[in-house]
Amino acid sequence: MDEAMAAAGDILDSDYRSIAYGDIAVALARRHSYREARIAAGRCTEPLRRLSVSVLILREYSLQQNPELRDLLEAEDRMRRGG
């Protein structure tokens, strides 16, 4: 992930750089590397992207700590999608 973070930092366009950091943060959160995910999320320059990635990090952490929440959150997701 260090390579990915370095590569993202080399992206000149701030919007694309923010997207890259957000994608890295999501990947790290899904690997349960929450501290590193927060660092990557903090480098997102777009506030809404930073917020949405931070919510995903919190969700992944919550699911790891409380696996019984998975069914509840998945049901909520289905309701939001109209399914």
Secondary structure by P-SEA (a helix, b strand, c coil): caaaaaaaaacccaaaaaaaaaaaaaaaaaacaaaaaaaaaaacccaaaaaaaaaaaaaaaaaaacccaaaaaaaaaaaaacc
